[in-house]
Amino acid sequence: MHKTGAIVLVGPMGVGKTTIGKKLAKRLEVPFVDTDVLVTKQHGEIPKIFAELGEAKFREFEEACVLAAIAAPAVVATGGGAILSEHTRAALGETKVVYLSTDGNHMAARLVGGNRPLLKDGLADWRRIYESRRALYEQVADVTVDTSGTSLKSLVELIATRLDEIV
């Protein structure tokens, strides 16, 4: 089966999907799409969606944005929970998926000052959520790249090389 032109980055909150995605898109000369930005443009700030409409409604919005984003060639950064949707996971089978894994050692610094509705207890919540989603990230991934202790430039080159190996 030949994959479409979309390259989708999955992984836990704060792992660097947006930062890496922007650099990878520039390196591959394709557009960059952040599904959290799409949700925000269409429906308002994510914390407000969670507070007023609930997580289930947010996940509906997120699924629609992921499906729209992967319809064309681009590097697509997803929210950490995008893979919770069975429909999204099925659609990702038609794309190239890069799972950005981490040992979590740098997460505390990355999460400081963020406005993430699911992280009321900070790093403890992050670890619990990551562990609960890890198998789903692994399930959808064509390529897994450990982001721990690796420079941004090296990560982008590694991902680009590994993507070339996928049919």
N, C-alpha and C positions, 0 to 999 in steps of 0.2 A: 504494500500500500504506500503510495506517495503522499507525503505530508504537504499541507498548504504552506503558504509563505509566512504565516504568523509564527513568531517565536515567543513563547509565553514563559515568563519567570514566575515561579511559585516558591513559597517558603514562608517562614514565620514573620510576624510583625518585627520590623526594625532590622531585618537581615541585610537590607540594602537593595531591594528589588528596583526601586526607583532610580537610585544613584547608578547602579550597575547598568540598568536598562537604558538610561540616557546615553551612557558611554558606549554600550554595545550597539545601539541603534546608529550612533554616529559612525562607529567603526564599520558597520555593515551597510551603511548608507541607505537606511530605511527609516520610516517614521517611528517615533516613540509614542506609546499610548499608556497612560496610567489610569487603570479602571477606577481607582478612588477619586481621581480628578473628574472623570466622566460622571460618576454618581453625584459628586458635589455640584457640578455644573447643572445637572438635570433636576436634582431633588433637594439641594441644600447641604449644609454641613453635616458630616457623618455623626458626630456626637448628638446633634439635634435630632437626626432621624432616629437614632437609638432611643433617645429620651422620649420623643413624642409618638413614634410609630412602632418602635420595638425592633429587636434584632431580626425577626422573621421577615418583616417588610424590607429592611435594609438588604437582606440576602436576596430578595426578589429583584430589587433594583440592581444589585451587584451582578447577579446572573445575567440580566438583560444587557448590562454594559460589557461584560466579558464576551458574551456571544457576538455583540456588535463589533467589538474591538478585534476579535480574531478572524473576522470575515475578510480582511485584506492584509497584504504583507506589511508587517510591522513588528517591532519588539514591544510586547505587552507586559507591563508590570501589574500583577493582580494583588488584591488585598490578601492578607494572610489566611482569611477564612473562605476565599472564593472556592476552594476545592471541596467545601462541605456540600455543595450542590451536586447531586448525582448527574443532573443534566449538564452542568458545566464540565464535570469530569469526563463525561462521554464525549462532549464536543472537543475537549482537549486532545482526544485521541487522534484528531485530524490535524493537529499542529505539532510543532517541535516544542517540547516542554523541558525547561531547565529548572531543576530544583536546587535552590541555593540553601545549602545546609550550614549549620554552625554548631560549634561546641558550646555556644552561649556565654563564653567568658567575657565578651565585650558588650553584652546586651545592656547591662545596667546603665552604662554611660550613654548608650544610644537612645534609651527610653526616657531619660530625664527630660522633663519639661514637655513631653508629648501629651497630646489629648486623645488618648486611645480608650474608648468606652469600656473595653473588656479588661483593662488592666488597673483595676481598683487597688490591688495589692502589689502593684509593680512587678518586680522580677519573679516573685512566687507565682503570680497569675501567668506571666509569660511562659515560664517553664511548664506549668500544668497544661496550658493551651497547646504549646509546641508538642509536648509528648502525646497529647490526644489527637493531633493532626498529622504527626510524622508519617504514619503508614499511608495516609492518603497522598501526601507529597511524593512518597516513594512509588506509589501505585501509578501515578500519572507521568512520572519523569522519564524522559528519554536520556537525559544527561543529569548527573548529580555532581555538583561542585561545592566543595567545602570552602566557605568564605573565611574561615577562622585564620587570622594571622597572615593573610595573603593580600598583597597590594591590589588596589583597584585596577591598575594597568595590567598586572599579571592575570587577574581574574577575567578581565575582558578578553585578553588574548587566548586564555585557556578555553573559555566558553566558545569563542569563534572557531577554534581548532576542533573542539569536540562536536560542534554543530555540523561541520563539514563532513564528519564521519557518519551522520544520519542520512539515510535515503529519503 
